[in-house]
Amino acid sequence: MTSWTPFVGPDEESEEIVMQVNVMVGGPQKLIPVDGVRQHQDETWIGVDHGATLLLGWGITPVAAIGDFDSTNPAELARLKAALD
């Protein structure tokens, strides 16, 4: 897996630290707004369990994948590991 260091620094208008990360979790696919996800595909994503595999299927490579991956088959897990190396 790949380690990731988040951006830490002020935005242009204030001294607040600003960072947006999208998180995709597993769950019933029919409840996931895929069009909304695709509108944010160029943003930073983290995949949790099967959510990481879903992201890859939509052409989004997460910066990190976390979980026990018990619902991910071996071929999907191998593809995920290769994408994050």
Backbone as numpy.savetxt, mean C-alpha at the origin, in Angstrom:
# Nx Ny Nz CAx CAy CAz Cx Cy Cz
11.53 -8.00 2.33 10.71 -6.82 2.33 11.59 -5.57 2.33
11.00 -4.47 1.93 11.72 -3.21 1.85 11.44 -2.35 3.08
12.47 -1.76 3.64 12.25 -0.82 4.73 11.96 0.54 4.13
11.31 1.40 4.90 10.87 2.67 4.38 11.03 3.74 5.44
11.63 4.84 5.06 11.79 5.97 5.96 10.85 7.08 5.50
9.90 7.48 6.35 8.93 8.50 5.93 9.57 9.88 5.80
8.94 10.72 5.01 9.34 12.11 4.89 9.06 12.81 6.21
10.00 13.56 6.69 9.80 14.35 7.89 10.30 15.75 7.61
9.41 16.71 7.63 9.80 18.09 7.38 8.58 18.97 7.29
8.76 20.28 7.35 7.62 21.19 7.30 7.06 21.31 5.89
5.74 21.58 5.81 5.19 21.90 4.50 5.54 23.36 4.19
5.13 23.86 3.04 5.55 25.19 2.61 4.85 26.32 3.36
3.69 26.06 3.96 2.92 27.13 4.58 3.01 27.17 6.10
3.52 26.15 6.72 3.56 26.13 8.18 4.74 25.29 8.64
4.86 25.19 9.93 5.92 24.37 10.50 5.43 22.97 10.83
4.17 22.65 10.46 3.64 21.32 10.73 4.25 20.29 9.80
4.41 19.10 10.31 4.89 18.00 9.47 3.67 17.39 8.79
3.75 17.28 7.48 2.61 16.79 6.70 3.04 15.58 5.89
2.28 14.52 6.01 2.53 13.34 5.21 1.22 12.59 5.06
0.93 12.16 3.87 -0.29 11.39 3.62 0.11 10.01 3.14
-0.47 9.00 3.76 -0.22 7.62 3.38 -1.58 6.94 3.26
-1.78 6.22 2.18 -2.99 5.44 1.99 -2.72 4.01 2.45
-3.70 3.39 3.08 -3.56 2.03 3.58 -4.67 1.18 3.00
-4.29 0.08 2.34 -5.27 -0.86 1.81 -5.23 -2.12 2.65
-6.36 -2.45 3.22 -6.47 -3.66 4.03 -7.25 -4.71 3.25
-7.16 -5.95 3.68 -7.95 -6.99 3.06 -9.40 -6.86 3.48
-10.25 -7.60 2.85 -11.67 -7.57 3.15 -12.46 -7.85 1.90
-13.78 -7.79 2.00 -14.61 -8.05 0.82 -14.33 -7.05 -0.30
-13.92 -7.54 -1.46 -13.57 -6.65 -2.57 -14.74 -5.80 -3.01
-15.95 -6.30 -2.85 -17.11 -5.53 -3.31 -17.30 -4.24 -2.50
-16.66 -4.16 -1.35 -16.77 -2.96 -0.52 -15.66 -1.94 -0.77
-14.71 -2.29 -1.64 -13.58 -1.40 -1.91 -13.91 -0.50 -3.11
-13.82 0.81 -2.94 -14.08 1.74 -4.05 -12.88 1.79 -5.01
-12.81 0.82 -5.90 -11.63 0.67 -6.77 -11.36 1.93 -7.58
-12.40 2.57 -8.09 -12.18 3.80 -8.86 -11.53 4.88 -7.99
-11.93 4.96 -6.73 -11.32 5.92 -5.81 -9.87 5.59 -5.53
-9.59 4.30 -5.40 -8.21 3.87 -5.18 -7.36 4.25 -6.37
-7.86 3.99 -7.56 -7.09 4.30 -8.77 -6.85 5.80 -8.94
-7.74 6.62 -8.43 -7.54 8.07 -8.50 -6.34 8.50 -7.65
-5.95 7.66 -6.71 -4.84 7.97 -5.81 -3.64 7.04 -6.04
-3.58 6.41 -7.19 -2.55 5.40 -7.41 -1.13 5.94 -7.39
-0.95 7.22 -7.65 0.40 7.80 -7.66 0.83 8.27 -6.27
0.00 8.05 -5.27 0.33 8.44 -3.91 1.00 7.28 -3.19
1.41 7.50 -1.96 2.08 6.49 -1.16 1.04 5.52 -0.58
1.31 4.22 -0.75 0.40 3.17 -0.28 1.15 2.16 0.59
0.47 1.67 1.60 0.91 0.53 2.40 -0.17 -0.52 2.28
0.23 -1.75 2.02 -0.72 -2.84 1.91 -0.68 -3.70 3.17
-1.86 -4.03 3.68 -1.96 -4.88 4.86 -2.59 -6.20 4.44
-1.89 -7.29 4.73 -2.35 -8.63 4.36 -2.74 -8.69 2.88
-3.93 -9.20 2.60 -4.34 -9.36 1.20 -4.49 -8.03 0.48
-4.60 -6.94 1.23 -4.68 -5.61 0.61 -3.46 -5.30 -0.23
-2.30 -5.81 0.16 -1.08 -5.59 -0.63 -1.19 -6.27 -1.99
-1.75 -7.46 -2.02 -1.95 -8.20 -3.27 -2.97 -7.47 -4.15
-4.03 -6.95 -3.54 -5.02 -6.20 -4.31 -4.38 -4.99 -4.98
-3.54 -4.27 -4.24 -2.86 -3.11 -4.82 -2.05 -3.50 -6.04
-1.29 -4.57 -5.94 -0.49 -5.02 -7.09 -1.38 -5.32 -8.28
-2.52 -5.93 -8.02 -3.46 -6.26 -9.09 -3.99 -5.02 -9.80
-4.01 -3.90 -9.11 -4.48 -2.64 -9.69 -3.33 -1.79 -10.20
-2.14 -2.36 -10.25 -0.98 -1.64 -10.78 -0.34 -0.69 -9.80
-0.59 -0.87 -8.51 -0.02 -0.01 -7.48 0.96 -0.82 -6.65
2.21 -0.41 -6.60 3.20 -1.09 -5.77 3.29 -0.37 -4.43
2.91 -1.05 -3.36 2.99 -0.39 -2.05 4.44 -0.20 -1.62
4.68 0.80 -0.77 6.03 1.01 -0.25 6.35 0.00 0.83
5.31 -0.60 1.41 5.50 -1.62 2.44 4.28 -2.52 2.46
4.49 -3.75 2.87 3.41 -4.71 3.05 3.59 -5.33 4.43
2.52 -5.32 5.22 2.60 -5.85 6.57 1.45 -6.81 6.81
1.65 -7.73 7.73 0.59 -8.67 8.09 1.11 -10.09 8.16
0.20 -11.02 8.42 0.60 -12.42 8.48 0.38 -13.13 7.14
-0.32 -12.51 6.22 -0.53 -13.00 4.85 -1.12 -14.41 4.81
-1.94 -14.73 5.80 -2.55 -16.06 5.83 -3.61 -16.25 4.75
-4.11 -15.17 4.18 -5.09 -15.28 3.09 -4.46 -15.06 1.73
-3.13 -15.03 1.68 -2.39 -14.83 0.44 -1.75 -16.15 0.03
-2.03 -16.58 -1.21 -1.46 -17.86 -1.64 0.03 -17.70 -1.95
0.77 -18.80 -2.03 2.23 -18.72 -2.22 2.65 -17.95 -3.48
1.92 -18.10 -4.57 2.28 -17.39 -5.80 2.10 -15.88 -5.61
1.01 -15.47 -4.97 0.77 -14.05 -4.71 1.84 -13.49 -3.78
2.21 -14.27 -2.77 3.22 -13.82 -1.82 4.58 -13.65 -2.50
4.92 -14.58 -3.39 6.18 -14.48 -4.14 6.18 -13.23 -5.02
5.06 -12.95 -5.67 4.94 -11.76 -6.53 5.09 -10.50 -5.68
4.49 -10.50 -4.52 4.56 -9.35 -3.62 6.00 -9.11 -3.15
6.66 -10.19 -2.74 8.06 -10.06 -2.30 8.94 -9.53 -3.42
8.73 -10.04 -4.63 9.54 -9.58 -5.78 9.30 -8.10 -6.07
8.06 -7.65 -5.93 7.72 -6.25 -6.21 8.35 -5.31 -5.18
8.52 -5.80 -3.96 9.05 -4.93 -2.90 10.56 -5.01 -2.74
11.20 -5.92 -3.43 12.67 -6.02 -3.35 13.33 -4.94 -4.15
